[in-house]
């Protein structure tokens, strides 16, 4: 089971992968939800009455620019027509290859001719610059008027506030981070319990290396599977993560990459490496090769996440060892008493509106109503042709999707059929879940019952042991130093930590290494991030 380093969910293959329960009807500034289309296989529907839809008596032309990786909806299509019929809105869309998008967007923004709606990739320096220049419409006054907007946590909103104002609506992404997984069958065979600390994790890794946990009589197993750039980070909670969790003696936040939690992880890995309990040549292995070390049955400790796993790799492990059992290690209780993970950023792209729309509130209202309608989510059991709202969004059964083994599976080439692809975000459906566990990834993404069982263990661990999840306060803050020297700082730190893990530099020189990093620009980086954090408070 290959764990993609980006942890990107495979929405392009199975739209019904996002399993989230109903959160109620969307709100259209106090009016009722637009009537859903019929459950027939055609993607068109009747036009809602003016009382159901803002300014429905007038057709609005709405220009829309977004990016895509592999699927590019046609400018004129059944999906576009369905939206005309449903919302009295003529969507004039342009989808650009993701790798070319930022360059194209910069040209468009420089021209001063921004489309009505632009879906951008992240709250980067350009986003901040354009917001301050007045290119985007402030959206604060609209947040409480739409149900799916109200579900967005403050920790997510705060990432793309600029000078206190919100200029975009986020597209959904879960806040899961990678957690540590371990071979439960090896622990059982050696009479060990699931580790609850790094010391116990180290002991398990050493035992996996020397005590023949697979029982084949050979010295062919070890503990931690690792790759270049010291990945994964093997964080057992926010305390040990790369997030800005810790503070220095002056009360300033510092990145976890130079914090005391990371030092403990590096000390653990260094001791394990000296015992042969870490991938020997990890410094030159890529991510796919590290996955192979674990899922070929060589290593016993790796990482997992409910979304973004490749099922075939886990099946490969079971072919090598049918009795293999992988389980999730609960987050450790930190020295400060916390127990929980660093939260992922929690969004995957941002929808911005042109500031020129300030003079056309009816058009703004219609855009946000369409966006909100397309973000509504449903329990897996309700993702069927009988659910008229869902059926319409997906383009109708037999046209946009098929029901296969009880799941709605997007048809190849259906991106121009499903209306949801034109509803001001990406071309895929990402409804806003009320919480991570509501997605039910174990049931909705994965097919084999054994894989489902493994993922369900991670989901259960998140529910039971993620008691104090932590939102990184540095997210959404721009640092000029990092923009100019971030790669250099990262490479330096990775190089020195690699030396420490492999025994070429003692971990006792951690403080000296951190100072060297600060002298190279890290101190300015810390200063700028803390100034940004204070400005947002």
N, C-alpha and C positions, 0 to 999 in steps of 0.2 A: 504494500500500500504506500504509494508515493505521496508524501505530504508536500504539497507545493509551498514553496517558501513564501509566496505572496498571499497564501491562504485565500485565494479567490474562489468563490463558490461557482459551481458549474451551472450557472443559470442558462448558458447558451444551449445546453443539451436538454435540461429538464426544468422547465419553468415552474412546475409544481413543487420544486425542491424547497421553496420557502413555505414552511407550514406554519401559519399563524392564525389564531382564532379571530372571530368577528369582534370588532370593537364598536359595533353599532353603525348606523347610517352616517354618512358624511353630512356636514352642515354647510349650507349655502347662505351664510349671513342670516340665519334664522328661518329661511325657507326650506321646504322639503327637498329631499334628494331627487335629482332628475329621474324620471321613470326609466327603469332598466329596459334594455331591448328584449325581444322575445327570445326563447330558447331554441329557435330554429337554427339551422346550420349557416344561414346567411349572416354576414356581419353588419348589415344595416338595420336601422330601427326607425321608429317614428320620431318626429321632432317634438320635444317637450313643449308644453304651453308656457307662455310668458311668466305665469305665476310660479312655475317650477324652476325656471332658469333665468338668471340675470340677463336682462337686455336681449332675450331670445327673439324679440320682434325684429332685431337688427343683426344681419350677418356681419361678423367681425373677421377681417383678414388679419392673421397673426403670423408673423415671420418667426421662425424658430431655427436655431443652429445648435447642433450637438456633435458628439463624437461617437465612434464605434470601433470595435476591434475586428469583427468578422462579418457582421450583418448590417446591411445598409438599406433601410426602408426607402422605397421609391417615393418621389415627391407627390405623385398622383396615384392613388391606390384605393382599394376597398376600405382600408383602415381610415384614410383621410375622409372618404365619403361618409363613413359611419359617424365620424365626429361632426361633420357638417349637419347631418340629420339629427344627431342627438343634442348638440350644443349650439347650433347656428354659428359655427366657427370654421373658417377656412384656413387650415394649417398649411403654411408654406414652409416646408422643412428643408434643411440641408444637413446631411450627416457626413462628417469628415473622418478619415482614418485617424485613429487616436494618436499615432506617432507623429502625424503632421498637424494635429489640431492646434497646439499652442502657438505654432508659428503663424498659421492662418488666422487665429483669433487675434494675435497681436496686430496684424495688418488691418483687420476689420476695426478693431478698437481705435487704432491710430487714425483711421479715416473719419471717425466720429459718426459712423453710420451703423451703430450696433442694432442688430435685429431686436424685435420686441422681447424675445426670450432667448437666452443663451445658457446652455447647460455646460458648465466648466468642470475641470477635473479636480481642482483642490483650491483651498484658500491660501494660495501662494503669494509671493511678493507682488505679482501683477494684479491679483485680485484686490489686495489692499490698496495698491496704487490707483486702480480704476475706481474703487469705491470712494476714495478720498477726492478724486477728480470729479466726482459727481456723475459717473456713467451709470450707476445702478440706482434703482428705486428702493428706498428704505421700506422694509416690510414689517416692522415691529407691530404696527397697528392691526395687521391682519392675522397674526399668529393665533389668537384666541378665537377666531371666527371659523376655523376649519379643524375638524376632528383629528385628522392625521398630523396636522402641524402641532396641535396641543400635546401629542404623544412624544414629541422630540424632547429628550432630557436637556436640562440647562447645560450640562457638561458638553453636550454636542453643540448647542447654539453658541456657547461662549467661544468655540474654536474659530468662528468666522464672523464675530462681531468686529466692526471697525469703528474705533472712536465711540464705542458704546452702542452702535446701531447694527441691526441685522439687515444684510443686503442679499440674502439667498435662502433658499429652502433646500435642505439636504435630502439626498437620495439614501435609502436605507442600507445599512450594513450592520451586522451584529457586533457587539463589543467583546466577543470572545477573544482571548489571547491563547497562545500555545501553552499547554501544561505538560508536565512530565509524565511519561508512561513507562511501564515496566513489565517484564515477563513474569506474570503471576505463577505460571507453572514452574518456573525456575526457583522462585522464592519458596514454593511449597515443597519442592524436591529437596531443598537445602534447609528446610525448617526455619525460614526467615519470615518476618512479617513485613508488610508494606511499610517502607520508611516514613518516618515522621520528622526527620531532621536531616541535615546534610551529612552529619556523622554516620547516621544509619544508612543513608544513600551510598556513602563511600564504602561502608562495610559490605553492602550488597554488591557493589561493583567489583570489589576485590574477590568476593566469594564467587561471583559469576566467572571470574578469570581463572581461578585456581582450583575450584571444587567440582568441576565437571557437571554443571547444572542440567545439561541435556542428557546426561547418562549414557553417552556413546563411548566412553572410555578414552576420549581424545582430548588433547589440550587445544581446543579450537573455538573457544568462546571467550567473551570479555564483557566489560560493563558498558561504558558510554560510547555511543555512535556519534561521531562528530565530523564536521567538514571545515573547509577553509573559513577564515574570518571568525573563528571561534564560535561557530554556529552549530546547533542552537545554543541559546544562552542558558538553558536549564534553570530558568527562574521558577522557584516554588512559591511565588507570590510577589506582590508589588514591592515589598521591601528589598527583594533581590533583583528586581527588574532593571531595565535601562531607563525607566521613567524618572522624572524629576520628583523623587519621593523624599530624599534626605536633604538636610540643611547643613551648612557649614557653621563655624563658630560665630559668625557674624549674623546668622539667621537668614542667609541667602540659600535659595534652592540650588542644588547641584545635580547634574545628570547622574543617573544611576550607574552609568558606565565607569564612573570614577568614585562611586560611593562604597560604603562599608559592606553593603549587601553583595555587590559584585565581587568585592575582594574575597568574601567567604566562598563564593562559587568558584573563583579561580583557584583558591587554596585547595578546595576539594578536588578539582580536576587535576591540579598539579600532583597531588598525592596519588590520585588514581593512575595518572600517566606513569609515574615511577614504578607502579606495580603491574604495568601492562594492561591496565583496565580502561584505557581510552584508545580509540582508533589510532594506531601508530603513526600513520602518515596523514593525519587529519588536515595538516596545514596545506596540503596540495590536492585534497579531494574536493570535488564539487558537491553540490547539494544532492543531486541524484545518486551519486556514489555513496553518500552517507546514508541515505534511505536504504540503499541496497545492503549495506552492512547490517542494518537492523532487520530488514524483512527477508533476508536470506538465512536468518537464524544465527548469525555470528555474535551480534551484540544484544544486550538485554535491557538497555535503558535508552529511551529516545523521547520524542514528544508527540502530542496529538492535539486535535482541536475538533469540535463537532462538525464544522463546515470546512470544506476544502480538501478533503482526503481523497486519495485515489484508491478505489476499492480493489483494483486488480493486484496491487502490491500486497494487501492483506491476504488475498486469496493465494498469492504466491508463497507467503509464509506458511499457510496451512497446508499447501502441497508439500513443502519441505518437512513440516512437522505438524501433522494433523491434530496433535494434542496441545499445540501452542495456545496459550491464553494471555492476552495483553490486557492490562488493567490500568486505570488512571490513578496516579498518586495524589491524594488530597493536598491542597495547599498547606504548607507548613505554618505553624504559629510563629510569628516574627518576635524578635526580642522586645518590641514595643507592644506586643499583645494583639496586633492585627493579624487577620487571616483572610486573604483574598488576593485576587489578581489585579494587575494593572489593566484598566479598561482600554480596549482598542478605540480608535478615534470615532467609530460609530456612524460613519457616513461614507458614501461612495459616489462622489460627484455632487455638484451644487447647481441649483437652478436660479438664475438671476434674471431680473426684469429691467428693461431700459428705463432710465429716469425720465425719458420723454413721455412715458405713459402716465406721468403725474397729472396730466391734463385730461386723461380719459379714464376715470375711475370705473366706468362700466366695463371697459376692456380689461382692466386689471382684475376686476371681480370675476370675469369670465375665465381668464387665464388660470387664476388660482382655484376656481371651482373645478376646472378640467384636471388640473394637477392633483388636487385633493381626491377627486373621483378615481383617478388612476392609481392611487396609493392605498386604496382600501384593501384590507386583507381579510382572509377567510380561513376558518378551520379546515384542515385537509378534507374532512368528510363533506364539506360544502363546496369543494372545488370540482364541480360537476356541471354537466349541461343543464341540470335543474335549477342551478343558481344563475338567474338571468344576468346579474351584474358581472359575475365572473365570466360567463359564457360570452358576453359582449366584449369585455376587455380582451379576451384571447382570440377573438375573431370567429367564434362559433365552432362547435364540434364538427369535425369533418372538413373544416376549412383551415382554421388556425391551429387546431390541436386535435388529438385523438385520445380517447380514454384507453389506457393500456394497463392491465393489472390494477385497476382501480385508481390510476393516476392520470392526470391531464398532462400529456406529453406534447410539446410544441412540434409542429410539423416542420420539416425542412423547407426553408424558403417562405415561411409564414410571416416574416417580419413586416411585409407590406400589407398583410391581411388583418393582423391584430391591431385594433385602435390604440392599445396601450403603448405601442412603439412610438406614437406621435404625441404623447401627452406630457411633453415638456421635461423629460428626463433622458435617460438612455433608452435604447430600443428594447430593453428587457423589463420584465415586471419585478419590481422590488417593493412590495407593500410594507408599510411601517408596522413592525411587530411591537406589541406592548412590552415585551421582555424577551430575552434570549431564548429561554426554554420554550416559549410559545411556538418557536419555529419547528420543533420536533424534527430536526435534521436526521436523526437516526432512522426514523420511519420514512421520511419523504425523499431523502437523497440516495440512500443506499438500498441495494436490492437483496443481497444475501443475508439471511437471518443471523449468521455469525458476525458479519460486519455490523449489522444493526445492534447486536448485543454489545459489541466493543464500544461503539459510539455512544450508546445509551449509558455506559458506565461513566464516560466523560461528562455527559449531560447531567447525570445524577450527582457527580462530584461537584460540579459547578453550583448546583442547587444547595447541596448540603454543606459545602465548605468554603464557598466564596462569600464569606460573611461581611467582609469590609472591602469591597472592590474600590479601586482608587482611580480617580480621574486625573490624568497628568495635567498640571496647570500650565505647562509650557506649550501645549498644543495651540496652534493658531497664532503664535507670536513670531514675528519676523526678526531675524538677527542678521545684520550686515556681515558680521564676522563669519557666521556660519555659511552664508551665501558665498563668501569669497574663499574661505579656508576650510569649510566643513569636510571635504574629501581628504585633505591633508591631515586634519586632526583625527579623523576616523581611522585612516590608514596607519598613522603612528600608534594609536592606541591598540589597534588590532595586532600590529606587529609586536609590540612589547608584551601584550598579554599572551600571544602565541609563544613567545620565548619563556614566559613564566610557566605556562602549562607544560611545555616540553622540557623544562629543566635547564634552559639556557640563561635564565635570569631568575634570581631568587624572589619569591613573593614578598619577602621581607623588605624589598625595595619598592613596595607599592606606593608609599607616600612620595618617594623621590620621583617615581614615574609620573604620578599625578602632577607634581610641580613642573616637571618637564613639559607635560601636556599643556598646562596653564601658560607657561612661558611661550609656547608656540602659538598662542591665540585663545586658548581655552578660558583664560581669565576674562578676556573681553567678551567672549561668548556668554559666560555665566552672568556677567554684568548686564548685558543687553537683554537676556531672557528675564532676569529678575526685574528689570525696569518695566518690561512689558507686562509681567504678572501684576506688579503693583498698579500699573495704569488701568488694568481691567477690574481691579478690586473696588 
